Amino acid sequence: MDSGYKRALKFVIMLGLISLFSDMTYEAARGINGSFLQKLGASGTTVGLVAGIGELIGYGLRFFSGYLADRTKKYWTILIAGYLINLISVPLLALAGYWQVAVILMIGERIGKAIRTPSRDALLSFGTKETGRGWGYGLHEAMDQIGATVGPLLVSSVLFFRNQNYSMAYGILAIPAIIAISVLIYSRYLYPRPGELEIKRTGVSTEGLSKRYRIYLIAVIFIAAGFADFPLIAFHFKSESLMSDSLIPILYSAAMAADAMAALAFGRLFDKLGIRVIIAAILISSLFAPMVFLGGFGFALTGMILWGIGMGAQESVLKAEIALMVPQEKRGRAFGTFNAAYGFFWFAGSALMGILYDTSITGLVVFSVLTQFIAVMVLISVLKADKTGRVA
């Protein structure tokens, strides 16, 4: 194992630790934000609007944040600013006595994530050149999901043992937030010029957002549009009485575990087989919709595992392919565009599937499977245009 690989792997792990502790912070908060707003007297409409607006703003800003990162090359500065807004907003909810204040902080958390995500993905791409694109992004996603699993369990325990004390639940999240920020600052000290981790190869295209990237983005849009958000799935479980309320978050945790394992497995395979792995992952995960929405408990459990596998692929190998096809100096913009498009069409697709759920569950399932099939067809066209299935 050469020194360049070790240094790059350490960099990927450091970014993974930042994501682990930051996810522990804000994913834990997102798990209790709705009930906290209800406790403060907000209406159901307010809760829905806050969630929708927060996501829409959060994803939309990523395009501009990514463009700014490429233009200024201030990846660390933008990353630190975004994380500070993202993470400090969460423990401050412990002091929110009015729902209006809580709403501002919750939207602020989403804005902070939007600011830092394209820079984080671009920095990660610098390290994954040496570790393997798929393995690097897969390892990062697995660490990310550890935090996303532990955080909600932490606040659930606080609420259970401390008589629904939301102030304490939010307050304790200051601990992982401080750890994440500390690791971030230390990483900045260890790797002041992370772009140097990526050894530039002769013959690599310096083309920007190419036609291949734009076609690939079409596939991403269809993947996002047909991938049901978990709140709709949980709503279905509840309305059809498929399981007790206490089992629903357990199925979500199982999906997150599948997410982490799939990210690692697909990451390794991607470094050997390229875009073919993405196609296989989409085909496998596309079966989640009929199982979740048309079957009983056993099918629902299997469907959630497949849903988690799809999430793992989307958060790892989808991004790894972008790192392969886009040159270093354009990746902030590329990841920002990717995240903005993905978020907008996930939002639009989720809204449409919500409408379909009220009119025809079968129609919802057909829409979900059809969009994934279209995405596969688009990716096959990319594969045919590139005989090796990859762009170095």
Secondary structure, 3 states (H helix, E strand, C coil): CCHHHHHHHHHHHHHHHHHHHHHHHHHHHHHHHHHHHHHCCCCHHHHHHHHHHHHHHHHHHHHHHHHHHHHHCCHHHHHHHHHHHHHHCCHHHHHCCCHHHHHHHHHHHHHHHHHHHHHHHHHHHHHHHHHCHHHHHHHHHHHHHHHHHHHHHHHHHHHHHCCCCHHHHHHHCHHHHHHHHHHHHHHHHHCCCHHHHCCCCCCCCCCCCCHHHHHHHHHHHHHHHCCCCHHHHHHHHHHCCCCCHHHHHHHHHHHHHHHHHHHHHHHHHHHHHCHHHHHHHHHHHCCHHHHHHHCCHHHHHHHHHHHHHHHHHHHCHHHHHHHHHCCHHHHHHHHHHHHHHHHHHHHHHHHHHHHHHHHCHHHHHHHHHHHHHHHHHHHHHHHHHCCCCCCC
